[in-house]
Amino acid sequence: MLIGDMAYDSDPPDKELKKQKIKMIAPHRVNRVKPATQDGRKLRRYKRR
């Protein structure tokens, strides 16, 4: 798992990490247009970082 801040909320890097079987945990930006990909359970890890 990789934990990042809101700057890492982007679909292309997320897809590249998925290919390498790495899960990205980053809260979504406020102005995100596409549907959410994170749920609250994963974001709890972000809060505890």
C-alpha distance matrix in Angstrom:
0.0 3.8 6.6 9.9 13.4 15.7 16.5 13.3 14.5 15.9 16.0 16.7 13.5 11.5 13.7 13.3 9.5 10.3 13.0 10.8 8.7 5.4 4.6 6.0 7.1 10.5 14.0 16.5 19.4 22.8 24.4 22.0 24.3 22.2 21.2 18.1 14.9 13.2 14.8 15.6 13.6 10.1 12.0 13.2 10.1 10.9 14.4 13.9 12.2
3.8 0.0 3.8 6.5 10.2 12.7 13.2 10.1 12.0 13.6 14.5 15.0 11.5 10.3 13.1 12.5 9.0 10.9 13.6 11.6 10.6 6.8 6.0 4.9 6.0 8.4 12.1 14.6 17.1 20.6 22.1 20.0 22.7 21.1 20.5 17.6 14.7 13.1 15.3 16.0 14.7 11.0 11.7 13.4 10.3 9.7 13.4 13.4 10.9
6.6 3.8 0.0 3.8 7.1 10.0 11.2 8.9 10.7 13.3 14.9 16.0 12.8 11.6 15.0 15.0 11.9 13.7 16.7 15.2 14.0 10.3 8.4 6.0 4.7 6.0 9.4 12.4 14.7 18.0 20.0 18.4 21.4 20.3 19.7 16.5 14.3 12.1 14.0 14.0 13.3 9.7 9.2 10.9 8.0 6.4 9.9 10.4 7.9
9.9 6.5 3.8 0.0 3.8 6.8 7.5 5.9 8.2 11.0 13.5 14.6 11.6 11.2 14.9 14.9 12.5 14.8 17.7 16.6 16.1 12.4 10.7 7.3 6.2 5.0 8.0 10.5 12.0 15.5 17.3 16.1 19.3 18.8 18.8 15.9 14.3 12.5 14.9 15.1 15.3 11.8 10.4 12.6 10.5 7.6 10.7 12.1 9.5
13.4 10.2 7.1 3.8 0.0 3.8 5.5 5.9 7.6 11.0 14.1 15.7 13.3 13.1 16.9 17.3 15.5 17.6 20.6 19.9 19.4 15.8 13.8 10.1 8.3 5.4 6.6 8.8 9.4 12.6 14.7 14.2 17.7 17.9 18.1 15.3 14.6 12.9 15.1 14.9 16.0 13.0 10.6 12.8 11.7 8.1 10.1 12.4 10.3
15.7 12.7 10.0 6.8 3.8 0.0 3.8 5.3 5.4 8.9 12.2 14.4 12.8 12.6 16.3 17.3 16.1 17.9 21.0 21.0 20.6 17.3 15.0 11.2 9.6 5.9 5.4 6.0 5.7 9.0 10.9 10.5 14.2 14.7 15.3 13.0 13.1 12.0 14.4 14.8 16.6 13.9 11.4 14.2 13.9 10.4 12.1 15.1 13.6
16.5 13.2 11.2 7.5 5.5 3.8 0.0 3.8 5.5 7.8 11.5 12.7 11.1 12.0 15.5 15.9 15.3 17.7 20.2 20.2 20.5 17.3 15.7 12.0 11.5 8.2 8.9 8.7 7.7 11.1 11.9 11.5 14.8 15.5 16.9 15.1 14.9 14.5 17.5 18.2 19.8 16.8 14.7 17.5 16.7 13.3 15.3 17.8 15.7
13.3 10.1 8.9 5.9 5.9 5.3 3.8 0.0 3.8 5.8 8.9 10.0 7.8 8.4 12.0 12.4 11.5 13.9 16.5 16.5 16.7 13.6 12.2 8.5 8.8 6.4 8.4 8.6 9.1 12.9 13.5 12.0 15.0 14.7 15.7 13.7 12.7 12.5 15.8 17.0 18.1 14.8 13.4 16.5 15.3 12.3 15.2 17.3 15.1
14.5 12.0 10.7 8.2 7.6 5.4 5.5 3.8 0.0 3.8 6.9 9.3 8.3 7.9 11.3 12.8 12.3 13.7 16.7 17.4 17.2 14.5 12.4 8.8 8.8 6.1 6.8 5.6 6.6 10.3 10.7 8.6 11.4 11.0 12.0 10.1 9.6 10.0 13.4 15.1 16.7 13.8 12.4 16.0 15.5 12.8 15.4 18.1 16.6
15.9 13.6 13.3 11.0 11.0 8.9 7.8 5.8 3.8 0.0 3.8 5.9 6.1 6.4 9.0 10.7 11.2 12.6 15.0 16.3 16.6 14.6 13.1 10.1 11.2 9.4 10.4 8.6 9.1 12.3 11.6 9.0 10.8 10.0 11.7 10.9 10.3 11.8 15.5 17.8 19.3 16.3 15.6 19.2 18.6 16.2 19.0 21.6 19.9
16.0 14.5 14.9 13.5 14.1 12.2 11.5 8.9 6.9 3.8 0.0 3.9 5.7 5.0 6.1 8.7 9.9 10.4 12.5 14.6 14.9 13.6 12.4 10.3 12.2 11.3 12.5 10.7 11.9 14.8 13.7 10.5 11.1 9.1 10.7 10.5 9.2 11.7 15.4 18.3 19.5 16.7 16.8 20.5 19.9 18.0 21.1 23.5 22.0
16.7 15.0 16.0 14.6 15.7 14.4 12.7 10.0 9.3 5.9 3.9 0.0 3.8 5.4 5.2 6.4 8.8 9.9 11.0 13.0 14.3 13.4 13.3 11.6 14.2 13.7 15.5 14.0 14.9 18.0 16.7 13.8 14.2 12.5 14.3 14.3 12.8 15.1 18.8 21.6 22.4 19.4 19.6 23.2 22.0 20.2 23.5 25.5 23.6
13.5 11.5 12.8 11.6 13.3 12.8 11.1 7.8 8.3 6.1 5.7 3.8 0.0 3.8 5.4 5.1 6.2 8.6 10.0 10.9 12.3 10.7 10.8 8.9 11.8 11.6 14.1 13.6 14.7 18.2 17.7 15.0 16.3 14.7 16.1 15.1 13.1 14.5 18.1 20.6 21.0 17.6 17.8 21.1 19.5 17.7 21.2 22.8 20.6
11.5 10.3 11.6 11.2 13.1 12.6 12.0 8.4 7.9 6.4 5.0 5.4 3.8 0.0 3.8 5.5 5.2 6.2 8.8 10.1 10.3 8.7 7.9 6.4 9.4 9.9 12.4 12.1 14.1 17.5 17.3 14.2 15.5 13.3 13.8 12.4 9.8 11.2 14.8 17.5 17.8 14.5 15.2 18.6 17.2 15.9 19.4 21.1 19.3
13.7 13.1 15.0 14.9 16.9 16.3 15.5 12.0 11.3 9.0 6.1 5.2 5.4 3.8 0.0 3.8 5.4 5.0 6.4 9.0 9.7 9.6 9.7 9.5 12.7 13.6 15.9 15.2 17.2 20.4 19.7 16.4 16.8 14.2 14.8 14.2 11.4 13.6 17.0 20.1 20.2 17.1 18.3 21.7 20.3 19.4 22.9 24.5 22.8
13.3 12.5 15.0 14.9 17.3 17.3 15.9 12.4 12.8 10.7 8.7 6.4 5.1 5.5 3.8 0.0 3.8 5.4 5.3 6.8 8.9 8.8 10.2 10.2 13.8 14.8 17.7 17.5 19.2 22.6 22.1 19.0 19.8 17.5 18.3 17.5 14.7 16.3 19.8 22.5 22.2 18.9 20.0 23.1 21.2 20.2 23.9 25.0 22.9
9.5 9.0 11.9 12.5 15.5 16.1 15.3 11.5 12.3 11.2 9.9 8.8 6.2 5.2 5.4 3.8 0.0 3.8 5.3 5.1 6.2 5.1 6.8 7.2 11.0 12.7 16.0 16.5 18.7 22.3 22.4 19.4 20.7 18.3 18.6 17.0 13.8 14.6 17.8 20.1 19.4 16.0 17.4 20.1 17.9 17.3 21.0 21.8 19.7
10.3 10.9 13.7 14.8 17.6 17.9 17.7 13.9 13.7 12.6 10.4 9.9 8.6 6.2 5.0 5.4 3.8 0.0 3.8 5.3 4.7 5.4 6.4 8.1 11.7 13.9 16.8 17.1 19.7 23.0 23.1 19.7 20.6 17.7 17.4 16.0 12.5 13.7 16.5 19.3 18.4 15.3 17.4 20.2 18.3 18.2 21.9 22.8 21.2
13.0 13.6 16.7 17.7 20.6 21.0 20.2 16.5 16.7 15.0 12.5 11.0 10.0 8.8 6.4 5.3 5.3 3.8 0.0 3.8 5.4 7.5 9.8 11.6 15.3 17.4 20.3 20.5 22.9 26.2 25.9 22.6 23.1 20.2 20.3 19.3 16.0 17.4 20.2 23.1 22.1 19.0 21.1 23.8 21.8 21.7 25.5 26.1 24.3
10.8 11.6 15.2 16.6 19.9 21.0 20.2 16.5 17.4 16.3 14.6 13.0 10.9 10.1 9.0 6.8 5.1 5.3 3.8 0.0 3.8 5.6 8.9 11.0 14.7 17.1 20.5 21.3 23.7 27.2 27.4 24.3 25.3 22.7 22.6 21.1 17.6 18.3 20.9 23.3 21.9 18.6 20.7 23.0 20.5 20.6 24.4 24.5 22.5
8.7 10.6 14.0 16.1 19.4 20.6 20.5 16.7 17.2 16.6 14.9 14.3 12.3 10.3 9.7 8.9 6.2 4.7 5.4 3.8 0.0 3.8 6.5 9.6 12.9 15.9 19.1 20.3 23.1 26.5 27.0 23.8 24.9 22.0 21.3 19.5 15.8 16.0 18.3 20.5 18.8 15.8 18.4 20.4 18.1 18.7 22.4 22.4 20.9
5.4 6.8 10.3 12.4 15.8 17.3 17.3 13.6 14.5 14.6 13.6 13.4 10.7 8.7 9.6 8.8 5.1 5.4 7.5 5.6 3.8 0.0 3.8 6.4 9.7 12.6 16.1 17.6 20.4 23.9 24.7 21.8 23.4 20.9 20.3 18.0 14.4 14.1 16.5 18.3 16.8 13.4 15.5 17.6 15.0 15.3 19.0 19.1 17.3
4.6 6.0 8.4 10.7 13.8 15.0 15.7 12.2 12.4 13.1 12.4 13.3 10.8 7.9 9.7 10.2 6.8 6.4 9.8 8.9 6.5 3.8 0.0 3.8 6.4 9.7 12.9 14.6 17.7 20.9 22.1 19.2 21.0 18.5 17.4 14.8 11.3 10.5 12.7 14.6 13.2 9.8 11.9 14.2 12.1 12.4 16.1 16.6 15.2
6.0 4.9 6.0 7.3 10.1 11.2 12.0 8.5 8.8 10.1 10.3 11.6 8.9 6.4 9.5 10.2 7.2 8.1 11.6 11.0 9.6 6.4 3.8 0.0 3.8 6.3 9.7 11.3 14.2 17.6 18.8 16.2 18.4 16.5 15.8 13.0 10.0 9.1 11.9 13.5 13.0 9.3 10.2 13.0 11.1 10.3 14.0 15.1 13.5
7.1 6.0 4.7 6.2 8.3 9.6 11.5 8.8 8.8 11.2 12.2 14.2 11.8 9.4 12.7 13.8 11.0 11.7 15.3 14.7 12.9 9.7 6.4 3.8 0.0 3.8 6.9 9.5 12.6 15.8 17.6 15.4 18.1 16.5 15.4 12.1 9.7 7.4 9.6 10.5 10.2 6.4 6.6 9.5 7.8 6.7 10.4 11.8 10.7
10.5 8.4 6.0 5.0 5.4 5.9 8.2 6.4 6.1 9.4 11.3 13.7 11.6 9.9 13.6 14.8 12.7 13.9 17.4 17.1 15.9 12.6 9.7 6.3 3.8 0.0 3.8 6.4 9.1 12.3 14.3 12.6 15.7 14.8 14.3 11.1 9.7 7.7 10.2 10.9 11.8 8.6 7.0 10.2 9.4 6.8 9.9 12.3 11.1
14.0 12.1 9.4 8.0 6.6 5.4 8.9 8.4 6.8 10.4 12.5 15.5 14.1 12.4 15.9 17.7 16.0 16.8 20.3 20.5 19.1 16.1 12.9 9.7 6.9 3.8 0.0 3.8 6.6 9.2 11.8 10.5 13.8 13.5 12.7 9.5 9.4 7.3 9.2 9.4 11.4 9.2 6.6 9.9 10.5 7.7 9.5 12.8 12.5
16.5 14.6 12.4 10.5 8.8 6.0 8.7 8.6 5.6 8.6 10.7 14.0 13.6 12.1 15.2 17.5 16.5 17.1 20.5 21.3 20.3 17.6 14.6 11.3 9.5 6.4 3.8 0.0 3.8 6.4 8.3 6.7 10.1 10.1 9.8 7.3 8.3 7.7 10.1 11.2 13.8 11.9 9.8 13.2 14.1 11.5 13.1 16.5 16.2
19.4 17.1 14.7 12.0 9.4 5.7 7.7 9.1 6.6 9.1 11.9 14.9 14.7 14.1 17.2 19.2 18.7 19.7 22.9 23.7 23.1 20.4 17.7 14.2 12.6 9.1 6.6 3.8 0.0 3.8 5.5 5.5 9.3 10.6 11.5 9.9 11.6 11.4 13.7 14.5 17.3 15.5 13.0 16.2 17.0 13.9 15.1 18.6 18.0
22.8 20.6 18.0 15.5 12.6 9.0 11.1 12.9 10.3 12.3 14.8 18.0 18.2 17.5 20.4 22.6 22.3 23.0 26.2 27.2 26.5 23.9 20.9 17.6 15.8 12.3 9.2 6.4 3.8 0.0 3.8 5.7 9.0 11.2 11.9 10.9 13.5 13.3 14.9 15.4 18.7 17.6 14.9 17.7 19.2 16.3 16.8 20.5 20.4
24.4 22.1 20.0 17.3 14.7 10.9 11.9 13.5 10.7 11.6 13.7 16.7 17.7 17.3 19.7 22.1 22.4 23.1 25.9 27.4 27.0 24.7 22.1 18.8 17.6 14.3 11.8 8.3 5.5 3.8 0.0 3.8 6.3 9.4 11.1 11.3 14.1 14.9 17.0 18.2 21.4 20.1 17.7 20.9 22.2 19.2 20.2 23.8 23.4
22.0 20.0 18.4 16.1 14.2 10.5 11.5 12.0 8.6 9.0 10.5 13.8 15.0 14.2 16.4 19.0 19.4 19.7 22.6 24.3 23.8 21.8 19.2 16.2 15.4 12.6 10.5 6.7 5.5 5.7 3.8 0.0 3.8 5.9 7.7 8.1 10.7 12.1 14.6 16.4 19.4 17.9 16.2 19.7 20.8 18.2 19.7 23.2 22.8
24.3 22.7 21.4 19.3 17.7 14.2 14.8 15.0 11.4 10.8 11.1 14.2 16.3 15.5 16.8 19.8 20.7 20.6 23.1 25.3 24.9 23.4 21.0 18.4 18.1 15.7 13.8 10.1 9.3 9.0 6.3 3.8 0.0 3.8 6.7 8.8 11.6 13.9 16.3 18.6 21.5 20.3 19.0 22.6 23.7 21.5 23.1 26.5 26.2
22.2 21.1 20.3 18.8 17.9 14.7 15.5 14.7 11.0 10.0 9.1 12.5 14.7 13.3 14.2 17.5 18.3 17.7 20.2 22.7 22.0 20.9 18.5 16.5 16.5 14.8 13.5 10.1 10.6 11.2 9.4 5.9 3.8 0.0 3.8 6.5 8.8 11.8 14.3 17.2 19.8 18.5 17.9 21.5 22.5 20.7 22.7 25.9 25.7
21.2 20.5 19.7 18.8 18.1 15.3 16.9 15.7 12.0 11.7 10.7 14.3 16.1 13.8 14.8 18.3 18.6 17.4 20.3 22.6 21.3 20.3 17.4 15.8 15.4 14.3 12.7 9.8 11.5 11.9 11.1 7.7 6.7 3.8 0.0 3.8 6.5 9.4 11.3 14.4 16.9 16.1 15.8 19.3 20.7 19.4 21.3 24.4 24.6
18.1 17.6 16.5 15.9 15.3 13.0 15.1 13.7 10.1 10.9 10.5 14.3 15.1 12.4 14.2 17.5 17.0 16.0 19.3 21.1 19.5 18.0 14.8 13.0 12.1 11.1 9.5 7.3 9.9 10.9 11.3 8.1 8.8 6.5 3.8 0.0 3.8 5.8 7.8 10.8 13.3 12.4 12.1 15.6 16.9 15.8 17.6 20.7 21.0
14.9 14.7 14.3 14.3 14.6 13.1 14.9 12.7 9.6 10.3 9.2 12.8 13.1 9.8 11.4 14.7 13.8 12.5 16.0 17.6 15.8 14.4 11.3 10.0 9.7 9.7 9.4 8.3 11.6 13.5 14.1 10.7 11.6 8.8 6.5 3.8 0.0 3.8 6.8 10.3 11.8 10.3 10.9 14.5 15.2 14.4 16.9 19.4 19.5
13.2 13.1 12.1 12.5 12.9 12.0 14.5 12.5 10.0 11.8 11.7 15.1 14.5 11.2 13.6 16.3 14.6 13.7 17.4 18.3 16.0 14.1 10.5 9.1 7.4 7.7 7.3 7.7 11.4 13.3 14.9 12.1 13.9 11.8 9.4 5.8 3.8 0.0 3.8 6.8 8.3 6.8 7.2 10.6 11.6 11.1 13.4 15.9 16.3
14.8 15.3 14.0 14.9 15.1 14.4 17.5 15.8 13.4 15.5 15.4 18.8 18.1 14.8 17.0 19.8 17.8 16.5 20.2 20.9 18.3 16.5 12.7 11.9 9.6 10.2 9.2 10.1 13.7 14.9 17.0 14.6 16.3 14.3 11.3 7.8 6.8 3.8 0.0 3.8 5.6 6.0 6.6 9.2 11.1 11.4 12.9 15.2 16.5
15.6 16.0 14.0 15.1 14.9 14.8 18.2 17.0 15.1 17.8 18.3 21.6 20.6 17.5 20.1 22.5 20.1 19.3 23.1 23.3 20.5 18.3 14.6 13.5 10.5 10.9 9.4 11.2 14.5 15.4 18.2 16.4 18.6 17.2 14.4 10.8 10.3 6.8 3.8 0.0 3.8 5.6 5.1 6.4 9.3 9.9 10.3 12.7 14.7
13.6 14.7 13.3 15.3 16.0 16.6 19.8 18.1 16.7 19.3 19.5 22.4 21.0 17.8 20.2 22.2 19.4 18.4 22.1 21.9 18.8 16.8 13.2 13.0 10.2 11.8 11.4 13.8 17.3 18.7 21.4 19.4 21.5 19.8 16.9 13.3 11.8 8.3 5.6 3.8 0.0 3.8 5.5 5.5 7.6 9.6 10.4 11.7 13.7
10.1 11.0 9.7 11.8 13.0 13.9 16.8 14.8 13.8 16.3 16.7 19.4 17.6 14.5 17.1 18.9 16.0 15.3 19.0 18.6 15.8 13.4 9.8 9.3 6.4 8.6 9.2 11.9 15.5 17.6 20.1 17.9 20.3 18.5 16.1 12.4 10.3 6.8 6.0 5.6 3.8 0.0 3.8 5.4 5.7 7.2 9.4 10.6 11.6
12.0 11.7 9.2 10.4 10.6 11.4 14.7 13.4 12.4 15.6 16.8 19.6 17.8 15.2 18.3 20.0 17.4 17.4 21.1 20.7 18.4 15.5 11.9 10.2 6.6 7.0 6.6 9.8 13.0 14.9 17.7 16.2 19.0 17.9 15.8 12.1 10.9 7.2 6.6 5.1 5.5 3.8 0.0 3.8 5.2 4.9 6.5 8.8 10.0
13.2 13.4 10.9 12.6 12.8 14.2 17.5 16.5 16.0 19.2 20.5 23.2 21.1 18.6 21.7 23.1 20.1 20.2 23.8 23.0 20.4 17.6 14.2 13.0 9.5 10.2 9.9 13.2 16.2 17.7 20.9 19.7 22.6 21.5 19.3 15.6 14.5 10.6 9.2 6.4 5.5 5.4 3.8 0.0 3.8 5.3 5.1 6.4 8.8
10.1 10.3 8.0 10.5 11.7 13.9 16.7 15.3 15.5 18.6 19.9 22.0 19.5 17.2 20.3 21.2 17.9 18.3 21.8 20.5 18.1 15.0 12.1 11.1 7.8 9.4 10.5 14.1 17.0 19.2 22.2 20.8 23.7 22.5 20.7 16.9 15.2 11.6 11.1 9.3 7.6 5.7 5.2 3.8 0.0 3.8 5.4 5.1 6.3
10.9 9.7 6.4 7.6 8.1 10.4 13.3 12.3 12.8 16.2 18.0 20.2 17.7 15.9 19.4 20.2 17.3 18.2 21.7 20.6 18.7 15.3 12.4 10.3 6.7 6.8 7.7 11.5 13.9 16.3 19.2 18.2 21.5 20.7 19.4 15.8 14.4 11.1 11.4 9.9 9.6 7.2 4.9 5.3 3.8 0.0 3.8 5.5 5.3
14.4 13.4 9.9 10.7 10.1 12.1 15.3 15.2 15.4 19.0 21.1 23.5 21.2 19.4 22.9 23.9 21.0 21.9 25.5 24.4 22.4 19.0 16.1 14.0 10.4 9.9 9.5 13.1 15.1 16.8 20.2 19.7 23.1 22.7 21.3 17.6 16.9 13.4 12.9 10.3 10.4 9.4 6.5 5.1 5.4 3.8 0.0 3.8 5.6
13.9 13.4 10.4 12.1 12.4 15.1 17.8 17.3 18.1 21.6 23.5 25.5 22.8 21.1 24.5 25.0 21.8 22.8 26.1 24.5 22.4 19.1 16.6 15.1 11.8 12.3 12.8 16.5 18.6 20.5 23.8 23.2 26.5 25.9 24.4 20.7 19.4 15.9 15.2 12.7 11.7 10.6 8.8 6.4 5.1 5.5 3.8 0.0 3.8
12.2 10.9 7.9 9.5 10.3 13.6 15.7 15.1 16.6 19.9 22.0 23.6 20.6 19.3 22.8 22.9 19.7 21.2 24.3 22.5 20.9 17.3 15.2 13.5 10.7 11.1 12.5 16.2 18.0 20.4 23.4 22.8 26.2 25.7 24.6 21.0 19.5 16.3 16.5 14.7 13.7 11.6 10.0 8.8 6.3 5.3 5.6 3.8 0.0
